[in-house]
Amino acid sequence: MGVRPSLLKLARAYPKKRDALRFGGAARRQPLLLSITTAGVSRNSICWEQHQYAERVIADPMLDPTFYGAIYAADHTAPGFDMQSPKTWKKANPSLGHTITNESFKADAREAYNSPSKTNAFLRYRLNCWVSTNTAFFKPAALAKCKQPIRDLTGRVCYAGGDFSTTTDLSAFVIVSQDDDETLDVLPVVWIPEAAIETRSVRDKVDYIQWARDGVVRVTEGNAVDYKQIKKDILELCEQYKIQAIGVDPWSATMLSQQLADEMQTATTICNVRQGYASISEPFKYLERLVLDAKLRVDNPVFDWCALNVACTVDGGGNIKPSKQRSTERIDVISALCTALAVQMSASEPEPANDWQIVTL
């Protein structure tokens, strides 16, 4: 029995129409609905919902004996993930060598490895991995190598940057410290309003509630950003760690930065770091080098999620910066990290020479 192409188009394009097609089959004695797709980008889709449901039923078949799910995919977030390995290819392509040749797959993998702009297309269409943006900036394999416990920051020179929401979104504060071997430790602190945690979990398709239980997200009272709590936490962090300077975006955190400056009991200074190409491009490129060279240490699932969401924009001069508009999900931790790196890089610049060697005649 065939299904008309027009009905399949409706099923793919409109979840409600798909439901109508599904429940319309009740008139049949043995109705059967088949769905097949590769991984996608949007978590706000019928495909992602079916993918999650299939994972649950595969883990526990008794959950729904009438549903059969089969997922052939590589895990691009796992430590040691290698997109150029035939073992990785086989996980998502059980018919490898028959429907598609190993030589063709190897060529595609090599191109994706050498071109970040093509990495996600390879992950989606060849390895069946759900990705966060069409043009991912960071490679999952490179990020996996940076997933390490950070070294103790106590007594070390630190810098920090903030990305503070104006409404109900995430707010992030990231502390960085460079070690003697030029590696960098990264400690993210993230806040979310209590009243928004359930709705944000549904919208962003991540488990903020579990993250809160695990202590990687701090929940503040109310239904909007609680700047009093954020200020209190930052002041405590400045007492705990030797934070030399904090970078903030003057467009969104003028009042908070002024309050921090007024109440700071440490020698920490507050610096304005605008989020344009001039301020962010070099720190962002520096972050890219740290990730590619595996010189970054960070062990935080919110960082992992934000990093995999990052898409960037480029200006005519080759300057780059992370783009919240192009990134389909949250990147607040990466924005805060780039701000912290901008402050650190500024502090490490040599002082201008006092002797200008001006000769007057």
N, C-alpha and C positions, 0 to 999 in steps of 0.2 A: 504494500500500500504506500503510495507516494503522498507527499505534502506539497501543495502548490507553492511556488517561489514567492508569490505575493504574501502568503501567510507567514513564511519564514522571515521576510523583511519586516513585517509588522512585529513579529516576536522579538527580533533583534533590536528594533528601534524603540519599542514602547513596552516597558515591563507590564503595564496594565493590559495591553493587547496580548502579551504572552500568557498572563494569567487567564484571560478569556479563552485563549486557545487550549490551555491546560484543562481548565474546568469544563470547557465545552466537550472534552472527550469523555465525560462521565456517561454519555449516552451509549458509549461503546462497552461491550462486555469485557474486553481486555485492552483498555487504552494504554498507549505507550508514547511517551514524549522523549525525544532524544535531543540533547544539547551538547554542542562541541565548540570549543574556542581555544585560542591561545591566550596567554596572560596579557594583561593590559596595563594601563597607567592609572585610571581613575578608580578610587575606592568607592566612589558614589555611583555604582553601576550594578545592574542585575548580574553581570558576570562575576564580579567580586563576591557578591552575596552567595552565588551558587558555589564558588570556589571554597569559601569558608564553610558552607554547609557540607560540602563533599569531604573536607578535611575532618569534620566532626564525625560524620557517618563512617568514614574509613577507620577512624580511631575506635569507634564503638558501633559496629553494624546493627546492634539491637536498638539503637536510637531510632532508626527508620528502615525496617526491612524491605520497604517498597522502593527505596532509593539506592541506586548503584552509582558510585563515583570512582573514577580512575584518574589519577594525576601523575603525569610523567614530567618531572621538572628537576632542575639542578637547584641547589641552595646557594645563591650568590652571596648570602650574608654570613656563611659559615667560615670560621678561620681555616686558612689553607685552600680556599676556593681557587681553582685554576681554570680559567675559561679556555685555555689552550690544551687541556688534557682530554684525550679520547674517552677516559672514564667518565668525565663530566658530561661530555656530549651524549654518551650512551644513556645516562639517567633520564634525559628528556627525549631521547630518540631511540626507542627500542628497535626500530627497523633501520638503524644507521648501517650504511653499506649496501642497502637494497633500494630504498626510495630516494636516498641522497648519498652521494659518494663521500668517502672520508677525505678525499682531496679537496672537494668543494667546501666541506665543513672547515677544513684546516685553513683554507684561504680566507674564509669569512671570519674565523677566529683571530687570525693574524691582523686583519684589517681593523677589527673591533678593538683589539688590544692596543694598537698604535694610534687610534683615533677616538678620544673620549666622546666626540659627538656621535659616533656610531656604536658605542658600547651598549647603550640601552636597547637599540634596535636588535642587536645580536642576542642580548639577554632575553628579550621578549619573544622573538620569532624563531630563535634557534634553541634556546635553553628553557623557554616557557617560564621565565621568572617575572613576577609582578614587580614593576619598578615605579618610582614616584614621579618622574618627569620624563619627557621625551628626549631631553638632552641633558643627561646627568653630567655634572662636572667632575665629581670624585668617583674613582673606580672602586667598586665594592671590595675587590681583592686587596687593594692598597689600604682601604680603611680597616679591613680585618686585621692587617698586620699592626695597626696602631692601637688595637683593643687590648691594652695592658693596664694593670694596676699602676696608679701614679705613685711616684716617690713622695716621701714626707715633705710637705711644704713649710713646716715649722722652721722659722729662723732664716728662711731663704728670701731673697729679694723677689717680690711678686708685683705684677701689674694686673689690672682688671678692666673689663669693659662691660657696659650694660646695654640691653635692648629692652626698653620698657614699653609695655602696651599702654594704650590710652583708654581701652574699654574692658573687654572680657577675655582678651587673648592671653597667650603666654607672655611672661616677662622673664628675661634671662640675664644672669650676671655670671661672667666667666673670669676665673682667676688663672693666670699663666705664670710659669716660672721656668726660666732656662737654666739647665744644669751645666756643669763644667764641660761635658762632652757634647754640648750644643744641641742636646735633645730638649724637648719641651714637654712639661707636665701641664695638663689642662684639667681644671676643676670647675664644672658647670654647676650653677645653682638656678633652679627654675621654680617659678610660682604660677599658680592658676587659681582664680576665684572659686570658692566652694560651690556656689550656685551654678556655675557654668561647667563643672567637671563632667556631669553626665551627658549634657548636650554636646560638649566638645568631644567627648569620647566617640559619640555617634557620628558627628560631622567629620572629625579628623581620622576616624577609623583606627585609633590607637587606644590602648587601655590606660588612660590617665589614673583611673581608680587603683589599678594594681601598682602603677608607678608611685602613687601616693603612699600605698601600703609599704612599698619597698624603700621609701624615703628618697627617691630620686626626683620627686616633684613635691614642692611645699604648697599646701592648700591654705589659702587665706580666706577670712570670713567675708561674707557678703556676695553680691552678684557682679561686682566690678573690681577693678584693680585696687588693692589695698596698699597705697603708697606708704602708709605709716608702718605697716608690717615689713614691707620691703626695705624701708630706710633702717628700721631697727635691726634687721638681719644683716644688712651691709655694714652697719657700724660694728656689730659683733664680729663679723668676718675680718674687719680691719684691726680689731683688737687681737684676734686669733693669729692672723698672718701679717707678715711684713709687707703690706701693700703700699707701694711707693706712690702710685697714681691710678686714678679711675677715669676711664674715658666714657663720655656720654654724648648722645646726639642732642644738641641744643634745641632742635625742633620739637622734640617730644618729652624732654625731661628737664626743662629749665628750673621748675620749682623744686623738684627732687634734688637736683644737683646743688641748688642754693641751700636747701635744708641740710644736706650732707656736709657742705662746707662749713655751715654755722655750728653744727653739733659735733664735728669730728674731733676726737680727743687724741688722735695720732697725727703724725706728720704727713699723712696722705693728702695729695693734691687732687683737685677735680679738673679735668681737661675736656674741652669741647672737641668732639671728633665728628665732623659732618660726614654724611653717608654718600658723598659723591665720589667720582672717579679719582679726583686728586688726593683724597684722604684714604680711600679704601683699596685702590688697585694694588699698590705695593704690598700691604699686609696680606691681601688675598693671594697674591702670587707667592709670597713667603709661606703661607699656609699650604698651598699646593705642593711646594717643594718639600716641606716637612712631611706631608702625607706620602708623597712618592718615595722619599728616602727612608720612610718608616722611622722618623725621628720624633714622632708625636706619641705621647702616652695619654690615653684617656679611656676610662671604663665607665660609660654612662649610656644607657639605652636611648635617652632623649637626644644626646649628641649624635648617636648612630642614625636615628630616624631623620633628624634635621639635615645631617650631612648627605644622606642619600636623596634628600629632596632638592638639593641645591641645583639651580640652573643659573647661568650668568649672562650678563650683557657686556658687549664690547663697544667702545667708542672708536672714532676714526683714527685715534693715535695708538690703538692696540691696548689701551687700558681696560681692565675688567673689574667687575664687582658682582657679588651675588645679588640676584634680583628676586624680590618677594612677588613681583607681578608675574614673572615667568615660571617661578617655582610653584607647583600645584599644591604643595602642602607647606607646613611651617618650617622656617629656617632660622628662628630667633636665636638659637644657641650659636649658630655659625656667624650671624651678624654681630652678636656680642663678642665672640672670639676675635673676629677681624678688628673690632674696635679696641680690644685689649692689646692685640698685636701692634696696632698703630701707635698706641701709647708706649709700648715697650720699644719699638723701633725708634721712636722720636727721642726717648730717653738715652738710647745707646749711641746717638749721633754725636760725633766729636764737637767739642766747644769751638767756636770760631777763634782764630788766632788773634791775640791782642796786638801783635806787632804787624801792622799793615804794610810796613816798609814803604811808606810814602815819602818820596823825595821831592822837595820843592826847589825850584830854581828861580 
